[in-house]
Amino acid sequence: MKWSKIIILCCVGFIISCTKMEIEPMPQPKPVVDIFSVSESSVKDGDEIMFKLDISEIYIIKLVDVQTNQVISKEKITGKIGENKIKVYTKSIQSRYLYLVLEDDYKKEIKKTKININ
């Protein structure tokens, strides 16, 4: 009688341990696209944007309101040849549609695109 209880408990334990676990698929990373290669992009606070440069030098990145043409934000960066990544913080920006403008150190516009703030 004692052995039959042990055998039954072992069988129950074996059956319970063989249940299939559900594993959620890992989220796919968002493909990184040069923000200036598209006419319009959608960004939210803390998003990382990528753009490509041909020359290493000082650049200015500006956010300009589409309706009023007023500069909302301006940042000086040191660009390098190839891919450059920066984070965009939009929490305090009230405007929904902006231009993202890349200028050289002499204030000559190099690239421009429209962004939609989510």
N, C-alpha and C positions, 0 to 999 in steps of 0.2 A: 504494500500500500504506500509505503514511504517513497519508493522508487517511482511509482506512477505519478505522484504529486510533483516530484522533481522533474520528471520528463515533461509533464504538462506545462509546468512553469517555464521550462527552457523553450518549449515550442511557442508559447505565448510571447515570451521575450524576443524570440527570433522573428516572429511575425510582426511585432510592433517595430522592431529595429529596421525592418525592410521597407517601411513606408517611404514613398517618394517625396522628397522635399521639393517645394516649388521655389525656384530661383528666378528673381526678377532680372530681365535683361538690363545690361548696363546702358545708360543713356549715351547716344552717339554724340560726339563733340560737334559743335556747330562749325561748318567749314569756314575757314578764314579766307576772306576775299578782300582784295585791295579796295578800300572804300571809295577811292576816286575812279575806279574802273566802271562803276555803275552810276546811273543818273540820280537815283534816290535810294536811301537806306533807312532802316528803322533801328534806333538804338534806345537803350534804357540805361538808367543810372548804373555806373560801374562797369559797363561793357568795355571790352578791349577792342580797339580798331587797329587795322593794319593798313599800311600804305608803303609803296615802293619809291625809292629815290635813286637818282642816277649820280648825284654828287654829294659828298660829305661836306656839310657846312651848317651854319646856323639858319634855322627856319622859324617862321612864326605861324602858329595855327590859331585861327580865329573862328568863333561862332558868331554869325551875323543873322539877325532877325530878318526873315524874308519880307515881311510887310513894311517895316520901318527902315530897313537897311542900317539899323543901329548895331554896333559891335557889342555883343553880350559878354564874350570872354575872349581873352587873348593870352597866348602862352608862347614863350620862346623855347625852342628845343634845339638840341644838337643832333642833326640827322646824320645817318650813316648810309653808305651805299648798300642797296638791297632793301630787305624788309625792315620796317620800323613799326613798333607797336606802342600805343599809348592808351591809357584808360580815359574814358569820358565820364565826367560826373555831371548829371543833369538835374539833380534833386531841387536845386534852388532856381532853375530856369523856368519861367512861366510861359514863354513862347513855345508853341508846339512844332512849328516848322522853322528850320534854320538852314543857313548855308554853312558848310564846313569849308574854310578857305585856307589853302597853304600858300604862304608867301616866302620869298627869300628875304635876306637881311636888309635888302634895299627897297622893301615893300612892293616888289613886283609880284603879281599874282601868278602862281605856277599851276595850281590845280584848284578845282572847286566842285563841290557836289552838294546836293540837298539832303538833309537828314530830317527824319520824323522822330520826335521825342515821344516815347511811350511812357 
